[in-house]
Amino acid sequence: MVSQQQTKDSGSKKLGMVAPQDKSSKEMKSSKKMKFASSSTETEQTSQTTISDDSKTGRGISTMPRVVKRKLQKLRPIVEYNKRGKGIGQAHSEMQSYIGVLARSRVPLVDKKWSQIPKDVKEQIWEAVDMAFVVGQGGKKSVLTSAAKKWKDFKSTLTRHYILPYTNDKEKLSHPPETYKFIEKAQWDAFVASRLSKDFESVHSQHAQIREKLEYNHRLSRKGYAGLEDQLEETMPGVEIDRSTLWKRARQDKHGNIPDPKVAEKAKLIDELQKQVSEGKVRVDGSKDVLTMAMGPEHPGRLLRGVGAWISPRQYFNLPKPQRVSFDDRLKESLRVLLQEETNKMEARTKQLVEAEREHFLS
């Protein structure tokens, strides 16, 4: 097993941002293969193995048994990242699902903010993820940020589906949902009481009004903009995928249509602007790109449109071109160093065990 210190040095510092592997042009699901950090023998046997999704039987609660199984086998998939540091690929998807499981089952169901959750609970989540995956870019901070969002989303799901529809049915609210049997009754009762309070009713109403004002909703599901970009790079080789293309594709249905008339109108404008740029009639310059021309300037303090969470305008528009060019070479070297260190450690451990066994027999 890789020690915590070695994970920090090898995974977070040396591995850094890990670029995508070869993929098929289809959806990046169970068909995508993963790289593993383990001994040379184990890596050779498992790195070509496709991790299927056969442990799921429906859309219900996921327990991620295959992740637990790999932890017992001391196999840690290497999470991959695109050029902007956004996670992509099968290992990243599995890690996010695993973080969700941990956030639901290990964090108390309380009416508090994430900042009020005890540090030891957060540390347990990080250590569990760190033992199961080579996290790489972002490390502990990215994992706990993801856990915070998933914990908040979980409370929202419970509120919308298991509490608010049954405000007049005390029997329904008297026990935690069957799907989430790990929730203690005392925590459930306190959480239900907080969600039926006048204070929460006011906050919920405000958020509902804000949600109604949102336009141009995407249809990305769980793969996000990073997964969409990774997919499009396979189907559109040699074409630079800008955020206007991502914004438009994220709002298309599976047949390539855009049902919302307002979104369709913006998509048409994006097509026209992209054509003018290709013909040299319009020039893009930094943050004044096609999406800005079509949608207007970015709003300070909000997420950058067309790229997903945790990417600021400065990070996106100031990404140096040399980093784009030399990224693959740095990836190969990082992986080589990481796997060599893992191999050396396993060889040293094996040598110690053999020496100890020899001394035992001689005595």
Secondary structure, DSSP 8 states (H G I E B T S, - for coil): ---HHHIIIIIIIII-S-------SS-SSTTS---EES-HHHHHHHTT-----TT--SSS----HHHHHHHHTT-EEB-EE-TTS-EEHHHHHHHHHHHHHHHHHHS---SS-GGGS-HHHHHHHHHHHHHH-B--TTHHHHHHHHHHHHHHHHHHHHIIIIIGGGTT-HHHHTS--GGGTTS-HHHHHHHHHHHTSHHHHHHHHHHHHHHHH--S----TTSHHHHHHHHHHHHSTT----HHHHHHHTT--TTS----HHHHHHHHHHHHHHHHHHTTSS--BTTB-HHHHHH-S--TTS--TTT-TT--HHHHHT--HHHHHHHHHHHHHHHHHHHHHHHHHHHHHHHHHHHHHHHHHH-
